[in-house]
Amino acid sequence: MIGQLFLALATLALLHAAYSTYEHLSLLKALGKPEGSLPLDIVYESVLALILGLLGASLSAPPLKDITWASEMKKRTIDGMDSRLGFAHYKSRGKFLFANPHDGKI
């Protein structure tokens, strides 16, 4: 609950900082000063929104799951995990086993 609140506050603060930046740049343009830095209150508000967003995302995240072999095997069986063939060979020896011994090609 508090994580969701922090996320909402961070969103509002970031939107307000963006609007304040737009207004500040519009004022500089109207005064004929295209060069200028942002006021520190806008920078501080953006950093605060970032911190609130990180905190809100951390607090509203679901709990972490175990990634150990033992925790994975609680959900599966050994038959499902070790279902490979015992004698699978990819090199065929059929040409030697079924060749005609009178051809002399062996």
Secondary structure as the mmCIF struct_conf table of DSSP 4:
data_model
#
loop_
_struct_conf.conf_type_id
_struct_conf.id
_struct_conf.beg_label_comp_id
_struct_conf.beg_label_asym_id
_struct_conf.beg_label_seq_id
_struct_conf.end_label_comp_id
_struct_conf.end_label_asym_id
_struct_conf.end_label_seq_id
HELX_RH_AL_P HELX_RH_AL_P1 ILE A 2 LEU A 31
TURN_TY1_P TURN_TY1_P1 GLY A 32 GLY A 32
HELX_LH_PP_P HELX_LH_PP_P1 SER A 37 PRO A 39
HELX_RH_AL_P HELX_RH_AL_P2 LEU A 40 LEU A 59
TURN_TY1_P TURN_TY1_P2 SER A 60 SER A 60
BEND BEND1 ALA A 61 ALA A 61
HELX_LH_PP_P HELX_LH_PP_P2 PRO A 62 ASP A 66
BEND BEND2 THR A 68 THR A 68
HELX_RH_AL_P HELX_RH_AL_P3 TRP A 69 MET A 73
TURN_TY1_P TURN_TY1_P3 LYS A 74 LYS A 75
BEND BEND3 ARG A 76 ARG A 76
HELX_RH_AL_P HELX_RH_AL_P4 ILE A 78 MET A 81
BEND BEND4 ASP A 82 ASP A 82
TURN_TY1_P TURN_TY1_P4 GLY A 86 PHE A 87
BEND BEND5 TYR A 90 LYS A 91
HELX_RH_AL_P HELX_RH_AL_P5 GLY A 94 LEU A 97
BEND BEND6 PHE A 98 ALA A 99
TURN_TY1_P TURN_TY1_P5 PRO A 101 HIS A 102
BEND BEND7 ASP A 103 ASP A 103
#
